[in-house]
Amino acid sequence: MADAAVEEESGGLMKKSGDGTLLQLVNYEESFNEDLAKFLEARGMLSASSFRTVSVIGPQSSGKSTLLNLLFDLRFMTMDEAQGRYQVTQGVWLGFDQATSTMVLDLEGTDSRERGEDAVSFERKSALFALALSEVLLINIWTQDVGRLNASNFALLKTVLELDLQLFHGKTTTDSSSSSTSSPSHIDPECKTKLLFVLRDHVSSPLESLAKILRTDLEKIWAGIDKPPEHKSSSLADFFDVEFTSLPHKVLKPEQFEASAKELRTQFQKGVVFDRKYSRGVTSDGFAIFAESVWRTIRSNKDLDLPAQKLMVASVRCDAFSHDALALASRALDAVKANNARAFLYGGGDGEQQELVLEGRDLGAVLGDVRERAVAMYRKGAERYDEGVANAKEEDMLGVLDGKLEQLYNSRVDSTRAEMEAEFEKFCGKMEKDRAGAPWEVFGERMGKKKKECEMRFDEACGTQVRGVDEDAFGPKEARRKMVERMGAMGRRCEENVLELLNKRVVDMFRRSAKESVDAATHAMDAKMWAALAGDAEKWARDARAAHERGLGENGMALGEEQKVAAGAIVREECAMAAFGCAEAAIGTPSALELRLSRSFDQKFRFTERGVPRSWVASDDVEELYLSARDASERLVDVFGSVDFGAAAGGERELLSVEQRVQLKERVRQLASNAFLDAQRVKDANVRQTKIPAWMFGLLFVLGFNEGVAVLRNPWLLLLALLVAPLIYLYITLDLHKIVAPATRAAAEPVLQQARDWLNQTLDALGAEDVSVPSSTLHHPNQSVTSTSSLSSSSSSAAPDSRPAAAVADVSSEVSASSDSLEKKTA
């Protein structure tokens, strides 16, 4: 078979196939190829969700490469028989079969003359390397070498079996209470390896017999190897699945050889050979790091600790996944902070685009999505690595991510909370400043609605807990509690202010009603005014209570029963104070009350019930009137001394002290005494002026006896007397002269004025000089007589013709007589 074309790189130290399907993983000088990751990426191995690993060991020129080319779609270099026997495969070559996602390792043959004495060292290293990476280890031996020690590579197998315990089970510990002879059921089945013996050039010996010989030899090798104490009782089957197959002679029986190889190839393609328990737990993107780390450890001649190498690979890869997830989350958080994007597009490592909607969503929900997608992105890469390492790295990543989320979340929550509190405070301030309106109307409903609105807007903005984050770490619960508490305090303060305004408005309404009625009652100076006002006060209180209850009810401030009772007690007390204040203002100071009492006394003493001033005639009982008016005034002192609006408006309250009352009564008595003395003097004077002597009645009887008899005898005169006598009696007893006299004067004034004008005209016509009749003569009889006498004497000496003068004298006499008669009637 022709060899595949080979290219040399890096000064001939590294080789790869010309078509790029193969890579010399370890060269002849035992150097590891650093281009492994690029090779795997070019072959599409990094995108594979899973892969398998197969290696082959065996003597040099035993057809190992040919076998691999038959089993997989690969072109490993094979020997040219025309050139004889020689070393074809140097180091370790790697190929990747994309059809079955299988990583294939072709190892340098054992017992080569080219390496000489150094062959044992490299054989051991390469076998360790193959066992570390491979799930299935193909052992290619000639059928005729079965039963031979060296030709069958049993020495190498012994090394492989011993190192397997170190690779996979050397760190395993058992419970101290377990018996050392118990079955090793604690061994992880995933650490098993399949040993597939391929017997070449099989001719006649039964495969079962050959397999029995090989299995017996393996059991002897297993019994003779140095095992750890915890695996002293372990069997070969606990760690290896051993299977056997054979291939006919390639030259002598080519058709059977091709058929058997095809059948074995089918088993690999269908996965019959593989099992999940053979997996090494290495991911496709971590294979390059893992392989290089294993080879470096082998070359340094250290004890190979394969689990440690896996942890190292897992740590490196998980750090990379964590960095990528945090970077993507940071870009998403920057978009959230900017708040100028409707959505954020995630660009995954696989080229997929995922949209994170930002607009119109709760901050907690958005941050929860950011966190979940970062975790999902991390887990997508880290799930193929060691679980402990992946979980530890995830916790580290979440610690960093949650710190960023917390900073952004708390900042947004605090700003939203401050915004809602400021808006609610503005709402409360507007209600408190509405002095002209009625802010208590539907106060409870409006306040509750505004609270719910602010809480709902807070919840819409950032009220959702970030998914995956413990609410004790950070979340909206505490901020919302503080906001609700703060709004509650502002609401209570606003409620107190509005309630104070409502109370004041109700008290003012009560005060206006009370002031109007109290002013009218105190002005009337009625001794029973408080009893009358008590009924009015009950109406004021009822109206005020109804208005107050409306303001406190469901359509008002919607207070609880205890608050209503407390507010009602405050209003009742303030209404009582308002009523007393109105009474105090209406009554005034003691000096003002003294003046009002004096006026009340004068009204009752000096004026009649109709308001007519008394003339203090003989029929007036001055003393009785004085006592009645004084007692009424003194009673008013007691009335104004204490106010009693009844139980509805605070009950009774003292306005004047006992000392003030005594002083006011003394002052009233003093003023009343002076008024009484004045009235008595006026009455006495009037009695003296109008009193008729007793002898006048006797003279009137003697002189008027005949006229009386004549009247009694004449029915018409008797009837006239009976009619006139009551009128005269009423005129005298009712003091009608005080009404008739002014009316008579007003009616007679025009007549008298015409008479004076006529007399002056007559005197002027007669040529009399300096003769006039003044208006005063019409009112004073004495002056009229004097004027008449003067006029008579003047007329007797003024002119020889005395007739005009006599006529004038006669007129003057008539006028004087009329004036005297009018004055008497008036008196």
Summary of the structure (lengths in Angstrom):
residues: 827
radius of gyration: 69.1
end to end distance: 177.4
largest distance: 216.3
contacts: 2463
relative contact order: 0.04
helix: 63%
strand: 9%
